[in-house]
Amino acid sequence: MTIPIVIILALAVVALYPLVREFLQRRRTTVPAYVEGLRMVADGLDREAIPHLKDAVKSDPDNIDAWVRLGDAYIRIGEVDRGVKVHENLGLRRNLRPDDERRVLVALARDYERTDRKLKAIATLEELARGRNRDAAEQLLRLYLATGSHDKCRTLIDELKRGERDQHWLAGLVAEYAKGIVERDPEAARAAFQECLRLDPGTVKGRVYFGDFLIERGEPDEALQRWQEVLETAPRSNALVRSRLERALYELGRYDEVIYSYERLLRKVPDDIGLAVALALIHRKKGNYEEAVELLARTCNEKRNELCNATMAALELDRGRTEAAARVIDELVDQLQPGGTTEA
C-alpha cells in the first residue's frame, strides 16, 4: 500500500512542478517591477515608473494597486484619456473584492472631477457614499455645492446624520455646506451654522466660518464672540482667527482689546511663538519696543526659530541697536542655511 501512494505523490509533484515553477517565476518578476514602480512614483518619476507598473500588471493582472497607480501615472504625465481608460476597465471587472472596488471607484471619481465631468463624478461618489465612505461623502458634498445642487447637499447630510456617530466629522460637513450656501440662502446658512455648533460645541471650523458670515452680515459683535470662543475652547488654533479679530476690533475702534486678549491667551499657551510674535508686532505698531523685545526674549528664549529671530532683528534695528540686530541676523542666516540649527 505504501509504495503505490509514494508513486502517486511523486507523479503529482512531477505534474505540478511546471505550474509551481511558473507561479514562483511570476512572483519573482512581479514584486521587483511593482516595488520599483512604487519607488519611482514616490520620487515623482511617473514617466519612468510606467514601464515597471506595466510589467507588474502584465505578470499579475490581479494587482489592483498597480493598475490604479498606473492609471494615475498616465494622468499625471498628461495622458489623461489613457489613464482614465485604465481605471474604467478596472471598474468593469466583476470579481473585485469590496475594498478593491471602493479603491477603483475613488480613482474614477477623482478622474472625472479632474476632467470636468462632474455629473459622472457625482454618480460614482453617490454609489460610494451609500457605503458610508467618508472621503466620498466629503467629495460629493463639494461637488453638489459646485454644481448648485444645494437640496442634494441637505439630503446627504440628513442621511449621514441618521447613522453617523462622529459628531465632529458631521459638524465639519455642515460647516462646509453652510459656507457654500451663504450667497444663495443666508438664512438657511445661519441655521446650518447653528446646527453645526449644536452637533459639536467644540468645532473650530464652524466658529471660524460662522464669524466670517456674521461679519459680512454687519454683525461684528456676534462675529467677535464666535472667534473669541475659538480662543477659549481651542487656544492652540488661535492662528486661524488672529487676523480676523485684529481687523474687526480695529474697525470697531477697540484695537487695545487685542493686547489684553493675546496676553491672556499667551498665559494658556506660553510656548506659542506665533502668538508671541503677533503680540510683539502689535507692541511695535504702538511704539512699545521695549515691551516687544522683552516679550520675545521671554517667550523665545529656548526656541529661537526663524520667525522669532526675524522679528527680534527688526525690533533691534527700530531701537537703533545695530550690533544686537547683526548678532540676531547672523543667527537667522545660520538657521536658513541647509542643515541649519532651526528650532520649532
C-alpha positions as CSV (number, residue, x, y, z in Angstrom):
1,M,0.0,0.0,0.0
2,T,2.8,2.4,0.9
3,I,4.7,2.0,-2.4
4,P,1.7,3.0,-4.6
5,I,1.0,6.0,-2.5
6,V,4.6,7.2,-2.8
7,I,4.5,6.7,-6.6
8,I,1.3,8.6,-6.8
9,L,2.7,11.5,-4.8
10,A,5.9,11.5,-6.9
11,L,3.8,11.7,-10.1
12,A,1.7,14.5,-8.7
13,V,4.9,16.5,-7.8
14,V,6.2,16.0,-11.3
15,A,2.9,17.0,-12.9
16,L,2.5,20.1,-10.8
17,Y,6.2,21.3,-10.9
18,P,5.8,23.3,-14.1
19,L,2.8,25.2,-12.7
20,V,4.6,25.9,-9.4
21,R,7.8,27.0,-11.2
22,E,5.7,29.4,-13.4
23,F,4.0,30.8,-10.3
24,L,7.3,31.4,-8.5
25,Q,8.9,33.0,-11.6
26,R,5.9,35.3,-12.0
27,R,6.1,36.4,-8.3
28,R,9.8,37.0,-8.7
29,T,9.3,39.2,-11.7
30,T,6.2,40.9,-10.4
31,V,7.4,42.0,-7.0
32,P,10.6,43.8,-8.2
33,A,8.7,45.6,-11.0
34,Y,5.9,46.6,-8.7
35,V,8.3,47.8,-5.9
36,E,10.5,49.7,-8.4
37,G,7.4,51.3,-9.9
38,L,6.2,52.4,-6.4
39,R,9.7,53.8,-5.6
40,M,9.7,55.9,-8.8
41,V,6.1,57.2,-8.2
42,A,7.2,58.2,-4.7
43,D,10.1,60.1,-6.2
44,G,7.8,61.9,-8.7
45,L,9.2,60.0,-11.7
46,D,5.9,59.0,-13.2
47,R,7.1,58.6,-16.7
48,E,9.9,56.3,-15.6
49,A,7.5,54.3,-13.3
50,I,5.1,53.4,-16.0
51,P,7.1,50.6,-17.7
52,H,7.7,49.0,-14.3
53,L,4.0,49.2,-13.4
54,K,3.0,47.8,-16.8
55,D,5.4,44.9,-16.2
56,A,3.8,44.4,-12.8
57,V,0.2,44.2,-14.1
58,K,1.2,42.0,-17.0
59,S,2.8,39.5,-14.7
60,D,0.0,39.8,-12.1
61,P,-3.3,41.1,-13.5
62,D,-4.9,40.9,-10.1
63,N,-2.6,43.6,-8.6
64,I,-5.3,46.3,-8.3
65,D,-3.0,48.8,-6.6
66,A,-0.5,48.6,-9.5
67,W,-3.4,49.1,-12.0
68,V,-4.7,52.2,-10.1
69,R,-1.2,53.7,-9.8
70,L,-0.6,53.0,-13.5
71,G,-3.7,55.0,-14.4
72,D,-2.8,57.8,-12.1
73,A,0.8,58.0,-13.5
74,Y,-0.6,58.3,-17.1
75,I,-2.9,61.1,-16.0
76,R,0.0,63.0,-14.2
77,I,2.1,62.9,-17.4
78,G,-0.7,64.3,-19.4
79,E,-2.1,61.1,-21.0
80,V,-5.4,61.7,-19.3
81,D,-7.7,59.6,-21.6
82,R,-5.3,56.7,-21.3
83,G,-5.2,56.9,-17.5
84,V,-9.0,57.2,-17.2
85,K,-9.4,54.2,-19.5
86,V,-7.2,52.1,-17.3
87,H,-9.4,52.9,-14.3
88,E,-12.6,52.4,-16.3
89,N,-11.5,49.0,-17.4
90,L,-10.9,48.1,-13.8
91,G,-14.3,49.3,-12.9
92,L,-15.9,46.8,-15.3
93,R,-14.4,43.8,-13.5
94,R,-17.0,41.7,-11.6
95,N,-14.6,39.8,-9.4
96,L,-13.2,42.7,-7.4
97,R,-13.1,42.5,-3.6
98,P,-15.1,45.2,-1.9
99,D,-12.0,47.1,-0.8
100,D,-10.6,47.0,-4.3
101,E,-13.9,48.1,-5.8
102,R,-14.0,51.1,-3.5
103,R,-10.4,51.9,-4.4
104,V,-11.2,51.9,-8.1
105,L,-14.4,53.9,-7.7
106,V,-12.5,56.6,-5.7
107,A,-9.9,56.8,-8.5
108,L,-12.7,57.1,-11.1
109,A,-14.4,59.8,-9.2
110,R,-11.1,61.7,-9.0
111,D,-10.6,61.2,-12.7
112,Y,-14.0,62.6,-13.6
113,E,-13.6,65.6,-11.4
114,R,-10.2,66.3,-12.9
115,T,-11.6,66.2,-16.4
116,D,-14.6,68.4,-15.5
117,R,-17.1,65.5,-15.9
118,K,-18.8,66.4,-12.7
119,L,-22.0,64.5,-13.3
120,K,-20.1,61.3,-13.8
121,A,-18.0,62.0,-10.7
122,I,-21.2,62.6,-8.7
123,A,-22.8,59.3,-9.9
124,T,-19.7,57.4,-8.9
125,L,-19.4,59.1,-5.5
126,E,-23.1,58.6,-4.7
127,E,-22.5,54.8,-5.1
128,L,-19.6,55.1,-2.7
129,A,-21.4,57.3,-0.2
130,R,-24.1,54.8,0.2
131,G,-21.5,52.6,1.7
132,R,-20.7,55.2,4.3
133,N,-17.4,56.2,2.8
134,R,-16.3,59.4,4.4
135,D,-13.9,60.6,1.7
136,A,-16.6,60.0,-0.9
137,A,-19.2,61.9,1.2
138,E,-16.9,64.9,1.6
139,Q,-16.1,65.0,-2.1
140,L,-19.7,64.5,-3.0
141,L,-20.8,67.4,-0.9
142,R,-18.1,69.6,-2.5
143,L,-19.4,68.7,-6.0
144,Y,-23.0,69.2,-5.1
145,L,-22.1,72.7,-3.9
146,A,-20.0,73.3,-7.1
147,T,-23.0,72.3,-9.3
148,G,-25.6,74.2,-7.3
149,S,-27.3,71.0,-6.1
150,H,-27.9,72.5,-2.6
151,D,-31.0,70.4,-1.9
152,K,-28.9,67.3,-2.5
153,C,-26.4,68.6,0.0
154,R,-29.1,68.8,2.6
155,T,-30.4,65.4,1.8
156,L,-26.9,63.9,2.0
157,I,-26.3,65.4,5.4
158,D,-29.6,64.3,6.8
159,E,-28.9,60.7,5.6
160,L,-25.5,60.7,7.2
161,K,-26.8,62.1,10.5
162,R,-29.1,59.1,10.8
163,G,-26.2,56.6,11.1
164,E,-23.1,58.6,11.9
165,R,-21.9,58.8,15.5
166,D,-18.9,61.1,14.9
167,Q,-20.5,64.4,15.6
168,H,-17.2,66.3,15.0
169,W,-16.9,65.0,11.5
170,L,-20.6,65.7,10.8
171,A,-20.2,69.3,12.1
172,G,-17.4,69.8,9.6
173,L,-19.6,68.7,6.7
174,V,-22.4,71.0,7.9
175,A,-19.9,73.9,8.2
176,E,-18.8,73.4,4.6
177,Y,-22.5,73.2,3.5
178,A,-23.4,76.4,5.4
179,K,-20.4,78.2,3.9
180,G,-21.4,77.1,0.4
181,I,-25.0,78.4,0.5
182,V,-24.3,81.8,2.1
183,E,-24.9,83.7,-1.1
184,R,-27.9,81.8,-2.2
185,D,-29.8,81.5,1.1
186,P,-28.3,83.5,4.0
187,E,-30.9,82.4,6.5
188,A,-30.5,78.7,5.7
189,A,-26.8,79.3,6.1
190,R,-27.3,80.8,9.5
191,A,-29.5,77.9,10.6
192,A,-26.8,75.4,9.3
193,F,-24.1,77.2,11.2
194,Q,-26.2,77.0,14.4
195,E,-26.8,73.3,13.7
196,C,-23.0,72.8,13.3
197,L,-22.5,74.3,16.8
198,R,-25.1,72.0,18.3
199,L,-23.6,68.9,16.7
200,D,-20.1,69.8,18.0
201,P,-19.9,72.6,20.6
202,G,-16.1,72.5,20.2
203,T,-16.0,72.9,16.5
204,V,-13.3,75.3,15.3
205,K,-14.1,75.3,11.6
206,G,-17.8,76.1,12.3
207,R,-17.0,79.0,14.6
208,V,-14.4,80.5,12.1
209,Y,-16.9,80.2,9.2
210,F,-19.8,81.5,11.3
211,G,-17.8,84.5,12.3
212,D,-17.0,85.3,8.7
213,F,-20.7,85.0,7.9
214,L,-21.7,87.3,10.7
215,I,-19.1,90.0,9.9
216,E,-20.3,90.1,6.3
217,R,-23.9,90.5,7.6
218,G,-22.9,93.5,9.6
219,E,-22.9,91.8,13.0
220,P,-19.3,92.4,14.2
221,D,-20.0,91.8,17.9
222,E,-21.5,88.4,17.3
223,A,-18.6,87.6,14.9
224,L,-16.1,88.5,17.6
225,Q,-17.9,86.3,20.1
226,R,-17.6,83.3,17.8
227,W,-13.9,83.9,17.3
228,Q,-13.2,84.6,21.0
229,E,-14.9,81.2,21.6
230,V,-12.2,79.6,19.4
231,L,-9.5,81.2,21.7
232,E,-11.3,79.8,24.7
233,T,-12.0,76.3,23.6
234,A,-9.0,75.7,21.2
235,P,-6.3,78.1,22.2
236,R,-3.7,76.4,20.0
237,S,-5.9,77.1,17.0
238,N,-5.6,80.9,17.6
239,A,-3.7,81.5,14.3
240,L,-7.0,80.8,12.5
241,V,-8.7,83.8,14.0
242,R,-6.0,86.3,14.9
243,S,-6.1,88.4,11.8
244,R,-9.9,88.3,11.8
245,L,-10.0,89.5,15.5
246,E,-7.5,92.3,14.8
247,R,-9.3,93.6,11.8
248,A,-12.7,93.5,13.4
249,L,-11.6,95.2,16.6
250,Y,-9.7,97.9,14.7
251,E,-12.8,98.7,12.6
252,L,-14.8,98.9,15.8
253,G,-12.2,101.3,17.4
254,R,-11.4,98.7,20.1
255,Y,-7.9,97.7,19.0
256,D,-6.5,97.9,22.5
257,E,-8.6,94.8,23.4
258,V,-6.3,92.7,21.1
259,I,-3.4,93.2,23.5
260,Y,-5.4,92.1,26.5
261,S,-6.8,89.1,24.7
262,Y,-3.4,88.0,23.4
263,E,-1.7,88.4,26.8
264,R,-4.4,86.4,28.4
265,L,-4.2,83.7,25.7
266,L,-0.4,83.6,26.0
267,R,-0.7,82.5,29.6
268,K,-2.6,79.5,28.4
269,V,-0.1,78.6,25.6
270,P,3.2,80.2,26.8
271,D,5.2,78.3,24.1
272,D,3.2,79.6,21.1
273,I,5.8,81.6,19.3
274,G,3.4,82.7,16.5
275,L,1.1,84.3,19.1
276,A,4.1,85.9,20.9
277,V,5.3,87.4,17.6
278,A,1.8,88.7,16.8
279,L,1.6,90.4,20.2
280,A,5.2,91.8,19.8
281,L,4.3,93.3,16.4
282,I,1.3,95.0,18.0
283,H,3.5,96.5,20.6
284,R,5.8,97.6,17.8
285,K,3.0,99.4,16.0
286,K,2.2,101.3,19.2
287,G,5.9,102.2,19.6
288,N,6.4,99.9,22.7
289,Y,9.7,98.5,21.5
290,E,11.0,97.6,25.0
291,E,7.9,95.5,25.8
292,A,8.1,93.8,22.4
293,V,11.7,92.8,22.9
294,E,11.2,91.6,26.4
295,L,8.2,89.5,25.3
296,L,10.1,87.8,22.6
297,A,13.2,87.3,24.8
298,R,11.0,85.7,27.4
299,T,8.9,83.5,25.1
300,C,11.5,82.5,22.5
301,N,14.4,82.0,25.0
302,E,14.6,78.3,24.3
303,K,13.1,78.1,20.8
304,R,14.6,80.9,18.7
305,N,13.2,80.0,15.3
306,E,13.4,82.0,12.1
307,L,10.1,83.9,12.8
308,C,11.2,84.9,16.2
309,N,14.7,86.0,15.1
310,A,13.5,87.9,12.1
311,T,11.1,89.9,14.4
312,M,13.7,90.4,17.0
313,A,16.2,91.7,14.4
314,A,13.6,94.2,13.1
315,L,12.9,95.4,16.7
316,E,16.6,95.8,17.5
317,L,17.0,97.9,14.3
318,D,14.0,100.0,15.3
319,R,15.7,100.7,18.6
320,G,18.9,101.7,16.8
321,R,20.8,98.7,18.3
322,T,22.6,97.7,15.1
323,E,25.2,95.4,16.8
324,A,22.4,93.4,18.6
325,A,20.5,93.3,15.3
326,A,23.6,92.0,13.5
327,R,24.0,89.2,16.0
328,V,20.4,88.1,15.6
329,I,20.7,88.3,11.8
330,D,23.8,86.1,11.9
331,E,21.8,83.5,13.9
332,L,18.9,83.8,11.4
333,V,21.2,83.3,8.4
334,D,22.7,80.2,10.0
335,Q,19.1,78.9,10.6
336,L,18.2,79.4,6.9
337,Q,21.2,77.5,5.6
338,P,20.6,73.9,4.6
339,G,21.1,71.8,7.7
340,G,21.0,74.9,9.9
341,T,20.0,74.9,13.5
342,T,16.4,75.7,13.1
343,E,14.2,75.0,16.1
344,A,10.5,74.7,16.0
